[in-house]
């Protein structure tokens, strides 16, 4: 089953890839690796979650935001692959950042929202290495930001 069919089965779909908000490109391909710039949880041009976890954004809202970052990362990848996500071989790595209150230690649980979605969509090819880091601020006040490394053919 294709990634898009699995997304539809989950009631999700990919939208146009978000445009960079600064002096960088959405992704860089070198060989069979595509490095996708950090993705915020944007949907319809608005952030899904703004603020620190857990005082301003609940852990569940942050998990949903992490999943939205995946959808945006896949949208960037799809654009890079001229619309052909069947060329995706595996997810190599996620670098995830969670805007957190001082003392908050459950960033890995938040980032599971992204990891679990990738595994649902890709099975074993969705398993990946990752970092889940707590930070005191993110661009535009986003609760979560995730960068990706994908292997493609």
Buried (B, 14 or more C-beta within 10 A) or exposed (E): EEBBEBBEEEEBEBEEBBEEEEEEEBBEBEEEEBBBBBBBBBBEEEBBBBBBBBEBBEBEBBBBBBBBBBBBBBBBBBBBBEEEBEBBEBBBBBBBBBBBBEEBEBBBBBBBBBBBBBBBBBEEBBEBEBEBBBEEEBEEBBBBBBBBBBBBE
